[in-house]
Amino acid sequence: MPGTSLRPFPPLLIHLAVWGALLLFPLAFSASEGQSTGMFIKLMLPVLASGVVFYGNYFGLIDKLFFPKQYMGFILANAALILAVVLALEFISEHYLLRQGSRFRPLHIYRLVFTLLLSGGVSLGVKVLQRWRKSEEALQARQNEHLISTLAHLRYQIQPHFFFNSLNTIYAFIDTAPEKAKDTVISMSKLMRYMLYEAASEKTPLSAELSFLQSYIALMRTRLDERVEIQTDLPAAAEQSDLQLAPLLFIPLVENAFKHGVSSMRPSSIRISLRLEGSQLAFETVNTHFPKDKDDQGGSGIGLHNLRQRLALLYPGRHALDFRTENNFYYAQLTITL
């Protein structure tokens, strides 16, 4: 069924299935050959002996000796375990298997020792694999925690940067247009609510992100005169489907356009657009290019540097961020495949 994931079998069930199959094999063999119960027991004993060596290592020797790097002790302990198992099987074969010839011959003993060594090796392999998987899972968990904390840090860096720019807008109205300053504070509070609460999640609907952008652009319009032409080409809500993306990816580009694209002395223009092609977003800002003086570079580039870091973490290999200057216009283009 769609959306159904296969869960791995519990290790206990795997162990029971494997050893159950190994124990049933002698029964099937002796039944097909018409052998007696004594022969079945003789065939089953090596399987039981292998289980003793396997779990003796699995639950004891490997953890206590091999992983602490006491290799000589591990080898000697296994030699003693295998010797004890072989002697025990010899004793059982000689005293309790009554059929003539039931006693293990030297060739059988060599085969038994090889089988027990193999069982110990398989046990070691299983434990090493389990330990490796646990270390990989722990490493992945640490990497995920680091990624989450890094993204949270980068996202919170956006807020002071955004508030600083917005406060500049309010400051411009305090003396010249106090009523407009009050309205601007109300508009800014709505933007702050989005940034502090709605944008705190891992992803946000594209419609909410564009609504935030439009509110920010409206806020910026209030401080600009008629010499600044602002054009927006953003998709309507019906075109946005159910697309979701990481929040606050577009605002650094829009802030940058207003910061470097507006002149108090010359006509200025800013164009902001977003194109949707399936699951690919193409966001672009184009603004008249008025580079800041060297004395007016405070905070310059922080938002864009932050954006590059977030994109590298959130959309590795699935984004492109390009900037260019052409005919006194500055182009910023961001493409993301969701």
N, C-alpha and C positions, 0 to 999 in steps of 0.2 A: 504494500500500500504506500502511496506517496506520503512522504514525511515520516515514515517509520524507519528507525535506525536499528541495525542489528547490534545487540549487546554481546560482548564476549562472554564465553562460558566461564563460570567460576572455576578457579584452579582446582578445587576439590573434586568437581565433576570430571575434569580432565584426567586427574590422577586415578579416580575410580574406574573410568572407562578404559584407560590404558592397561592398568594392572588386571582388571577384570578380563580383558581380551587375552592377556598373557596367561592367565590362570586357566581359561577355558580351552586354550590351544592344546595342552596335554590331554584333556578329557576327549576332545574331538579326535586327536591322533590315536589314543589308545582304543577308543570305541571303533574307529574305522579298521584298526588292525586286529580287533577281537582280543585285545590284551586284557590281563587281569587287573584287579585293583592295585596290586603291588607295583605293577609296571606304571600305572597312572601316578601313584605316589612318587615313584622314582623320577618320573618326568616332571612332576610338579615341584619337587624339592629345589632344583636350581632356580626356578622362577621365584620361589619364596626367598631363597638365599640372595638373589639379586635385589629383591625388595628391601631386605635387611641392610645391605650395603648402600643402596640408593638413599634410603631415608636416614641411615646412620650419618651419612654425609650431609644430606639435605637439611636435617634438623639440628645437627650438632657440629660435626668436624669442620665443615666449610666456614661457618660463622665464627667458631671459636679459634680456629687455627689458620685457615687459608687466608681469609680477608684481613686478619691482623698480621699477615705476612710471616707467620711461623711455619714456613714451608717444610722444613725438615720434620718438625713435629707432626705436620699433616700427613707426610708420606709414611712415617713410622706408625702413626695411628691407623692409617688405612691398611698397612701391611698386617698389623695385629688384628684388625677387624676381619680381614679376608682370611687370615690363618684360622681364626676362631670359627668362622662360618664353615670353612672346608673341613675342619676337624669335627664340628658338630654334624655335618652331613655324613661324614665317614662313620661316625658313631651310630647315627640313625640307620644308615644303610646296613651296617654290619649286625646290629642287634635287633632291629625291628622289621626289616624287610626279609621275610623268611624264604623267599624263593632262591634257589641256587643261582649264583652268578649275579645277585643283586648288588653285591659290593662294588663300589666304584673302582675301576681300574685306573692305572696311571694316566692313560690317554684322556680318560674322562675327567680326571682331576685337573690336567692341564687346560682342558676346555673350560672347566668350571672356573678356574682362576682367571682365565682370559675374560669370561663372561662377567665375573665380579668386578674386574678392573674396568671393563666397559661400562658397567652400571655406575661405578663411582665417577667415571669421566662424564657420563651423561648427567648425573646429578650436579657435578661441578659446572657443566655448561649451562644447565637450567638456572642455577643460582646466579651465575655471572650475568646471564641475560636479564634476569629479573632485576638484579642490582643496577645494571646499565639502564634499563627502562625507567627505574625509579629516579636515577640521577638525571636522566633526560627530562622526565616530567617535572622534577624539582627545578631544573634549569629553565624550562619553558615557563613555569609558574613565576619564577623570579623575573624573567624577561617581560612577561605580561604585566607584572606589577610595576616594573620600571617604565614600561610604555605608558601605562595608565597615569602614573605620577608625572611623567614628562609631558603628556598631552594636557593634563590638568594644569600644570605649571604654565605651559604656553598659552592655554586658553585664558587663564587668569591674568596673564601679562597683557592681553588685548584690552581688558577692561580699564585699567588706569590710562593706557594710551588713548582709548576712545574718550574717556571722561575728560581728559586733559584737553583734547581738541574741541569737545562740546562746550566746556567751560569757557574757552576762548570766544565761542560764538555768543554766549550769554553776556560775557564781559563787555563785548562790543555794544550791547544794547543798554547797559545799565544807565549810562549818562544820556544817551541820545534818544532812546525809546524805552522808558521803563516798563510801559504796558506790554510791549512786545517781548521784553525780557521775561516778564511773568509767564506769558504764553509759551515762551521757549523753555522755561523750566518745566512746565507741565508736559510738553512734548518730550523733553529729555527724560522725565521720570518714566514715561511709557517705554522708551528705548532701554532704560536701565532695567526695568522689570523683565523685559525679554532677555537681556544679557545675563541677568543674575539667576533667573529661574528657568525660563523655557529653553535657553541655550546651554543650560548646564548638563543636558543629557548628551549621550554619545552621538545621536543623530537627531535631526529635526526635519519636518516636512519642508520641501522646497518652497511651498506657498508661504509658510511662516517666515522663512528667510528673506524672500522677496518683499513681503509686507514690511519687514524690519528695514530693508534697504530703502523702500519708498518713503517710509517715515523719516529716515535719516536724510534723504535727499530733500524732502519738504522742509526739514529743519534748517538745512544749509541754504535753501532758497531765501529764507527770511532775512539773511544777513547780506545777500548779494543784490546788486542793482540791476537795471535792465540791460546793462552792457554785457552781462554774463548770460550766455545762451546755454540752457541745460536741456538735453534731449535724453529720453529714456525709451528703450525698446525691450520691455520685459514681458514674458509670456503671461497670458491671462490664466486665471485659476483653472479653467477647463483644460488647458494644455499641459498643466503640470503633473497630471496623473497622480500616482501615489509615490512619486520619487522622494527619497530621503537622502540627506547628505550630512556631513559633519557641519556643525553651525559655525557661523562667523568666518567663512572663508573668503567672502566677497568684500566685506567691509574694509579691509586694509587697502584694496585697490581703489575703492571709491574714495576713501579718505585721502589717499595719495593724489588722486585726480583733483580734488578740491584744494589740497594744499599747494600743489605745484602748477595748477592749471588756471588760476584766477589772478588777474592783475587789476590793481586799483586805477591804473592809468590807461590801459588799452583794452579793446574788446576781447572777450574771452569766450571759450566754448568748452563744454563737457558733454560727451556722449557716452551713455552707459547702455549696454545691450547684453542679452542672453539668448542663445539659440539652443534648442533642444533637438537632438537627433537620436531617438531611441533612448538608450541609457547614457548617452554622452552629452555633457554640458559644455558649452563654449561661452565663457563670460569675457567681455571686453570693455575696457574703458579707453576713451580717446580724449585727450585734452590738449589745449594750447600749452606750449612748453615755455614756462617761465622759471628757469632754474633759480634756486635760492642762492643768496650771497653766502660766502663762507662764514660770515658772522651770524647767519640765520639758519644754522644746520642742527639746532637742538632737537634731538629725538628723531632726526631724519633717518629713515631706513629701518627703524626698529620694527614697525609693523610688517614690512615686506620680508625682513629676515625671519621674523616669527612665522609668517605664512609659509615660507619655504620649508622650515623645519616641520611644521604640522603636516604639510602635504607629503613630505618624505616618509613620515610615520604612518599616515592614514591611507594614502593611496600610492604605495611604492610601485613604480612601473605603470601606473594608470593615470598619470597626470603630466601636463606640460605647462610651464609658466615662462612666458617670454615677454621681454620688454624691448622696445626700439623707438628711436626718434626719427621722424621723417617729415620734411617740409614744415618744421617748427611745430609739429604735433608729436605728442608722446603717446605711444600705444602700449597698453598692458593687456595681455591675453592669457587667460587661464582655461585649460581644457581638462576635464575630469571624466573618466569612465567609471560609472557607478557599478 
